Amino acid sequence: MDAIAACVVGGVSAYGGAGNVFGMVVGATLIGVINLGMSLMGVDANWQKVVKGIVLLAAVVFDILASKKSNAK
């Protein structure tokens, strides 16, 4: 799940297509910081999955809205 979340957060489209390496590195770093931060805070592993799922869902929704906006022009 972390690899998929890193890709989507990094800017790879949910509908296929291409992303870039810099975006992927940023996405992986963000997911890594979220993992490390929650581990250091002592958050339960199940809640960590919930938070990462919410981040992934938000990234997908943002991607869908951005693609609809660009297609409307």
N, C-alpha and C positions, 0 to 999 in steps of 0.2 A: 504494500500500500504506500510505503514511503516513496518508492521510486516513481510510481504513477503520480502521486501528489506533487513531487518535485518537478516532474515534467509539465504538469498542467499549471502549477503556480509559476513556473518559468516561462510560460507563454506558448507552449505547444497547443495547437487547436484541438478541441474535443471532437471536431468533425474530420480530423485528419489534416494532412498538410505538413508543413515544415516549421520548425522553430529554429532558434539559434543556440549556439553553445553558451554564450554569455547568459542568456535567460535561464538555461538549464542549471548553470552554476549558481545563479542567484536563487532559483527555486530550491535547489538542494541545500544551499546554505540556510535558507529560511526554515525549511523543514527540520534541519539539524539543530538549529537554535531553539525551535519550539520543543523538540525532543529533549534536548539537554536542559532547557529551562524548567520543563515540567518534571524531569527526573530530579533535578536539584531541589525543587520545591516539595518533592515527595508526593506528587500526584499519582493516584492509583493508575495502573496500566490500562484499565478499562476506560477511565476518563481521558487518558491520553489519546486513545483511539477515537473517542467521541470528538475531541477538540480537533484532531487532524482530519477527521471526516468533515467537520464543519468548514475547516479551511479549504479542503478539496472541493466541497460543494459550492462555496463562495467563489472559488476560482472558475469553476465550470459555468456558474450563472453569469459571472462577469464576461467570460468568453462568449457565451451565447448572446448576451445583450450587445456586446461590441460587434459581433458579426451581423446581427440584425440591423444595427445602426449603420454599419458600413454598406450593407446591401440596399438600404433605403435611399441612399444618395444617388 
